[in-house]
Amino acid sequence: MLWEVLKSFSHKQRQLFLRFVWGRSRLPISSADFSQKFVILSCRHNTDGTLPISHTCFFQLEVPRYTCAEVMREKLLYAITNCMAIDGDFRAQDLDWEADD
């Protein structure tokens, strides 16, 4: 279901998703440039009311077992647009996340 939902996202929403799960707004140019693989984990709380959880340092996403793709899409969109406190040491606050470079 996750891949189906991500395919329905706009380019901007995909950038927000990447920032949510990895703390970056764009992918590396080649697969050799990835420092770690993207890991999808099952969430402990599997209700339609649970938001996904990301671990940006590890490029991991915990996804509840939602009842349908529409619920997953709604929860992911909420998380990627509202849950941006990824920076425990406040280094990312000075980054221009909107920049194209």
Secondary structure, DSSP 8 states (H G I E B T S, - for coil): -HHHHHHHS-HHHHHHHHHHHHS-SS--SSGGG-SS--EEEE-S--STT---EEEGGGTEEEE---SSHHHHHHHHHHHHHH-----TTS-GGGS-TT---
